[in-house]
Amino acid sequence: MTSRSTSLSILAAIAGAAALYLGQEVFVPIALGLMMTALVRPVVQLLSRIHVPDAVGATLVTLGFLGLLGAGGYFLAGPLKGWMRDAPQTLSAARGKIEKLRKPIKQVSQAVEKAKDEVTGGSDQGKPGQQKTQSAPAPPPAGGSMVSPIVGRVFATTAGILSTLLQTVVIVFLVLATGDLLSRKIALLMPPQKTGTPEETVSEAESVVRRYLVVTLLLSGGQAVVVALVFTALGMPSPILWGVLTFLLECLPYIGALIMVGLITIASFAAFDSIGQIVLPPLAYITISSIQNNLVSPFAYGSGLRLNPLAVLIIVVIGWFLWGAAGAFVAVPLLAAVRVFAERSRTSSRLAEVLSD
């Protein structure tokens, strides 16, 4: 019986993952909308205390949210346009310098092969029908040929991003305009609680999600400012753009930092000549990120998150695989909400123990 229930659980998990992957166009806006709703609901509640109807408060918050997005897009348009314009030259310059660094390694490798042939007496030489041939290395592709697929993918996904953003905004508005209707409906579907009421459990889960999002945005913003200042001191081109990219990508646990280190390394190869100058920007970013993750983050998040680091890593990887960047973003707050529900439920204590640190 245990083996059968385990098999059914595995099949259910696989079916659920497949449904989430195939239905990401539906589920991603819903997940993002619920996250954003938890973030901005206190503003609507504050307006409600001064007798502003929920629908009006939701309209004001939604318009403010759209205004922030528009302002951010306006200020980012110039730097991003310049980056896209210079991307072919940047990639070409980085590739050329990497080839120069690889040249001594190739020479050493060829010397080792030659010595090996001399020691073995050139066993491959003199055999009939065999002749060593060495094909000339293919010329490196032009800078534009490498960046064109990247640019094509960026423009191909723009419509999808805008569609997801529009659906998210609509969901945020509808949930906020109906007050606590969604929370009450979720509470009706919840199993019996070990402590408190289902409404209190929903409120606590929303509070944990909100705290995580606020702290994450503040930490990402602070790290972005530090990165921009340090890169300015190091002479890195476009330090403000690197600060903005830090703010956006550091909201993705683990994965964002890896992407940033890769981008910074490529740009550093293109911008500087000496090895010391090339390695300084990525090393500086790794140092800043390590300090933030190991010293600042545990203090900032406090005991409200209390998640198993291994569970966080696994859920982030699964979220990235299923939904890309959106999945990695919602993975941790979703896991935090599940932990709250599991702790309060009478039947999910083992799950709460697994998810807790």
C-alpha positions in Angstrom: 0.0 0.0 0.0 2.8 2.4 0.8 4.6 1.6 -2.5 1.3 2.2 -4.3 0.7 5.6 -2.6 4.3 6.6 -3.3 3.9 5.8 -7.0 0.7 7.7 -7.2 2.3 10.7 -5.5 5.2 10.7 -8.0 2.7 10.4 -10.9 0.7 13.3 -9.4 3.8 15.4 -9.1 4.8 14.8 -12.7 1.3 15.5 -13.9 1.2 18.7 -11.9 4.6 19.9 -13.2 3.5 19.1 -16.8 0.3 21.1 -16.2 2.3 24.1 -14.8 4.7 24.0 -17.7 2.1 23.7 -20.4 -0.2 26.2 -18.8 2.4 28.8 -18.0 0.7 31.5 -20.0 -2.2 31.2 -17.6 -0.5 30.4 -14.3 2.4 32.9 -14.5 0.2 36.0 -14.5 -1.9 34.6 -11.7 1.2 33.9 -9.6 2.7 37.3 -10.3 -0.6 39.0 -9.7 -1.0 37.3 -6.3 2.5 38.3 -5.3 2.0 41.9 -6.3 -1.4 41.9 -4.6 0.3 40.9 -1.3 2.9 43.6 -1.8 0.5 46.6 -2.4 -2.6 45.5 -0.4 -1.6 47.6 2.7 -1.9 50.7 0.5 -5.5 49.9 -0.4 -6.2 49.0 3.3 -4.8 52.4 4.3 -7.0 54.2 1.8 -10.0 52.2 3.0 -9.4 53.5 6.6 -9.9 57.0 5.3 -13.2 55.9 3.6 -11.9 55.4 0.1 -13.8 52.6 -1.6 -11.8 49.5 -2.4 -12.4 49.9 -6.1 -11.2 53.5 -6.1 -8.1 52.5 -4.0 -7.4 49.6 -6.4 -7.6 52.0 -9.3 -5.2 54.5 -7.7 -2.7 51.7 -6.8 -2.9 50.2 -10.3 -2.3 53.5 -12.0 0.6 54.2 -9.6 2.1 50.8 -10.5 1.7 51.4 -14.2 3.3 54.8 -13.7 6.3 53.3 -12.0 6.7 50.8 -14.8 6.4 53.5 -17.4 9.0 55.7 -15.7 11.3 52.8 -15.3 11.0 51.8 -19.0 11.6 55.4 -20.0 14.8 55.8 -18.0 16.0 52.4 -19.1 15.3 52.9 -22.8 18.4 55.0 -23.4 21.0 52.7 -21.7 19.5 49.6 -23.1 19.4 51.0 -26.6 23.1 51.9 -26.3 23.9 48.4 -24.9 22.1 46.7 -27.8 23.9 49.0 -30.3 27.4 48.2 -28.8 26.7 44.5 -28.2 28.3 43.2 -31.4 31.5 45.2 -30.9 31.6 44.2 -27.2 31.2 40.5 -28.0 33.8 40.7 -30.8 36.3 42.4 -28.6 35.8 40.0 -25.7 36.1 37.0 -28.1 39.4 38.4 -29.6 41.0 38.9 -26.1 39.9 35.4 -25.0 41.6 34.0 -28.1 44.8 35.8 -27.2 44.7 34.3 -23.8 44.1 30.8 -25.2 47.0 31.1 -27.6 49.8 30.4 -25.0 47.7 27.4 -23.8 47.5 26.1 -27.3 51.3 26.5 -27.7 51.9 24.6 -24.5 49.5 21.8 -25.6 51.2 21.5 -29.0 54.6 21.3 -27.3 53.3 18.5 -25.0 51.9 16.6 -28.0 55.2 17.0 -29.9 57.2 15.7 -26.9 54.8 12.8 -26.6 55.3 11.9 -30.2 59.1 12.0 -29.8 58.9 9.8 -26.7 56.7 7.3 -28.4 58.8 7.3 -31.5 56.1 8.8 -33.7 54.0 5.6 -33.7 51.5 7.1 -35.9 54.0 8.1 -38.6 55.2 5.7 -41.3 52.1 3.6 -41.3 50.7 3.1 -44.8 47.6 4.9 -45.6 47.8 7.2 -42.6 48.9 10.8 -42.8 48.4 13.4 -40.1 46.3 16.3 -41.3 45.6 19.4 -39.5 42.7 21.4 -40.6 42.9 25.1 -40.3 40.7 26.5 -37.5 37.5 28.0 -38.7 37.5 31.8 -38.6 35.5 33.2 -35.7 32.0 34.4 -36.6 31.5 38.1 -37.0 30.2 39.9 -34.0 26.8 40.5 -35.5 26.3 36.8 -36.3 26.6 35.9 -32.6 24.4 38.6 -31.3 21.7 38.4 -33.9 20.0 35.3 -32.4 20.1 36.9 -29.0 18.5 40.1 -30.3 16.0 38.0 -32.2 15.0 36.1 -29.1 14.7 39.4 -27.1 12.3 40.9 -29.6 10.4 37.6 -30.1 9.6 37.5 -26.3 8.7 41.2 -26.0 5.1 40.6 -26.9 4.8 37.7 -24.4 6.3 39.8 -21.7 3.9 42.7 -22.4 1.0 40.3 -22.5 2.0 38.8 -19.1 2.4 42.2 -17.6 -1.0 43.3 -18.8 -2.7 40.2 -17.4 -0.8 40.6 -14.1 -2.0 44.2 -13.7 -5.6 43.2 -14.4 -5.4 40.4 -11.8 -3.9 42.8 -9.2 -6.7 45.3 -9.9 -9.5 42.7 -9.7 -8.2 41.1 -6.4 -7.7 44.5 -4.8 -11.0 45.9 -5.9 -12.9 43.0 -4.4 -11.4 43.6 -0.9 -10.8 40.4 1.1 -13.1 38.3 -1.0 -10.3 36.0 -2.4 -8.9 35.5 1.1 -12.2 34.5 2.5 -12.8 32.0 -0.4 -9.3 30.5 0.1 -10.1 30.2 3.8 -13.2 28.2 3.0 -11.2 25.6 1.1 -8.5 25.1 3.8 -8.4 22.0 6.0 -8.9 22.3 9.8 -6.2 24.4 11.5 -4.0 23.4 14.3 -3.9 27.0 15.7 -6.0 30.0 14.8 -8.6 30.4 12.1 -8.2 29.8 8.3 -8.5 33.6 7.8 -5.6 34.3 10.1 -3.5 31.7 8.3 -4.2 33.3 4.9 -3.3 36.7 6.4 -0.1 35.4 7.9 0.9 33.8 4.6 0.3 37.0 2.8 2.3 38.9 5.4 5.3 36.6 5.0 5.1 37.0 1.2 4.9 40.7 1.5 7.9 40.9 3.9 10.0 38.7 1.6 9.2 40.9 -1.4 9.9 44.2 0.4 13.2 43.0 1.9 14.2 41.5 -1.4 13.5 44.7 -3.3 15.4 46.8 -0.6 18.4 44.4 -0.6 18.5 44.4 -4.4 18.3 48.2 -4.6 21.0 48.6 -2.0 23.3 46.1 -3.8 22.6 47.9 -7.1 23.8 51.2 -5.6 26.9 49.6 -4.2 27.7 47.9 -7.5 27.2 51.1 -9.5 29.5 53.0 -7.2 32.2 50.3 -7.2 32.1 49.9 -11.0 32.4 53.6 -11.4 35.6 53.5 -9.3 36.9 50.6 -11.3 36.2 52.4 -14.6 33.6 49.9 -15.8 31.6 51.2 -18.7 27.9 52.1 -18.0 27.9 51.6 -14.2 24.3 52.8 -13.9 23.2 50.1 -16.3 25.0 47.5 -14.3 23.3 48.8 -11.2 19.9 48.4 -12.8 20.7 44.9 -14.0 21.8 44.0 -10.5 18.5 45.3 -9.1 16.5 43.2 -11.6 18.5 40.0 -11.6 19.3 39.8 -7.8 15.5 39.3 -7.3 16.2 35.8 -8.8 17.9 33.8 -6.0 21.1 32.0 -7.1 20.4 32.3 -10.8 20.5 36.0 -11.0 24.0 36.2 -9.5 25.3 33.6 -12.0 23.9 35.6 -14.9 25.4 38.8 -13.6 28.8 37.3 -13.2 28.8 36.0 -16.7 27.6 39.3 -18.2 30.2 41.3 -16.2 33.0 38.9 -17.2 32.2 39.3 -20.9 31.9 43.1 -20.6 35.2 43.2 -18.6 37.0 41.3 -21.3 35.8 43.8 -23.8 36.6 46.9 -21.8 40.0 46.2 -20.3 43.4 44.9 -21.5 45.3 43.6 -18.5 44.3 40.5 -16.6 44.2 42.5 -13.3 41.6 44.9 -14.7 39.6 42.1 -16.3 39.2 40.1 -13.2 38.5 43.0 -10.8 34.8 43.7 -11.8 33.6 40.1 -11.5 35.6 39.6 -8.3 34.1 42.8 -6.9 30.6 41.7 -7.8 31.1 38.2 -6.2 32.4 39.8 -3.1 29.5 42.3 -2.8 27.0 39.5 -3.5 28.6 37.2 -0.9 28.5 39.8 1.8 24.9 40.6 1.0 23.8 36.9 1.0 25.8 35.7 4.1 25.8 38.8 6.4 23.0 41.2 5.4 20.2 38.9 4.1 20.0 36.6 7.2 19.6 39.7 9.4 17.2 41.5 7.1 14.8 38.5 6.5 14.9 37.6 10.2 13.0 34.6 11.5 9.9 35.3 9.3 11.3 33.3 6.3 12.8 30.3 8.1 13.2 28.2 5.0 15.5 25.2 4.4 18.3 26.4 2.1 18.3 23.2 0.1 14.5 23.4 -0.4 14.9 27.0 -1.6 17.6 25.9 -4.1 15.5 23.0 -5.4 12.3 25.1 -5.8 14.2 27.9 -7.5 15.7 25.5 -10.1 12.3 23.9 -10.6 10.6 27.3 -11.0 13.3 28.4 -13.5 12.8 25.2 -15.5 9.0 25.5 -15.5 8.5 29.3 -15.9 11.8 30.9 -16.5 12.7 34.1 -14.7 9.1 34.5 -13.4 9.2 31.0 -11.9 12.5 31.7 -10.1 11.0 35.0 -8.8 7.8 33.5 -7.3 9.4 30.3 -6.1 10.7 31.5 -2.7 7.6 33.5 -1.6 5.4 30.6 -2.8 7.5 28.2 -0.7 7.2 30.6 2.3 3.4 30.6 2.0 3.3 26.8 1.7 5.3 26.6 4.9 2.9 28.8 6.7 -0.1 26.7 5.6 1.7 23.5 6.5 2.6 24.8 10.0 -1.0 25.7 10.7 -2.6 22.6 9.2 -3.2 19.6 11.4 -2.2 17.1 8.6 1.0 18.8 7.2 3.4 19.0 10.1 6.0 16.8 8.4 6.0 19.1 5.3 6.5 22.1 7.6 9.4 20.4 9.2 11.0 19.6 5.8 10.6 23.2 4.6 11.7 24.9 7.8 15.4 25.6 8.4 
